[in-house]
Amino acid sequence: MRLTVSNIFTAVAASVNQSATAPTAGGAEHNLWLEYINHAVREWSAAADWEDLRKNYYPSITSLTQASVGLPQDFRELAAPPRHYGTGIDGGEEWPIIVPEEIGLYNVETDKYIYVFGDISNGFSLQWNPGTLASGASLSIPYFSYPTSLASPAQVPVVSDSQYLIDRVTAFVWEGRSDPRFQQAEAKAREKLLLMVEANSMNKYSGHAGIVYTKNTLSKQGFRVGRD
């Protein structure tokens, strides 16, 4: 169900105010509910690695040799190994992801690996080893992002089940008013969140189109069982 922030607030108002009229944009109640819905979206984003939040970043390499690449401000974590496209690399090349504690297991002069460093306050970067990214090379970095904060009544939240947001905002409003019904609304929202988590996994690995995403070592090398 594709609902705007205004649509969601209208549904919430029907329960908490017995009025099918959303709060006036810019008013105190509207601003409070806007904070509630953003809080709900942040809770949702922390519950799983959502395909809805998957993005690809294509940075430009301009230095003659470059070892690190700054990541977008909404970066949360890598979604798959980044891919490097350069001279003589047909179809791109994936470099393995490691944690900094594993650097001692590799030859820093020749072994190819990458790792993420930084923090949420100062930003994250991707360190490439060996640090020989040449000017003109192309990178594809898949990552899971943080959701964008909602600010306008016309915006559509990225959350797939709008009813979850209706129930969660209703719970926040009732809790703020010391209305015990907030527990019931919170339980409904939690149930919908769990269903979304399950659907997020099911939709990726067992789609109606018959696509099978689970790969074995042969398929990763380009072989097709029964054909090659």
Secondary structure, DSSP 8 states (H G I E B T S, - for coil): ----HHHHHHHHHHHHTS-S----TTSHHHHHHHHHHHHHHHHHHHTS--GGGEEEE--B--SSSB-EEE--TTEEEESS--EEE-TT-TT-EE--B--GGGGGGS-TTT--EEEEEEETTTEEEEEEES--B-TT-EEEEEEEE------STT---S-S-HHHHHHHHHHHHHHHTT-TTHHHHHHHHHHHHHHHHHHHHHHHHS-TT-------HHHHTT--TTT-
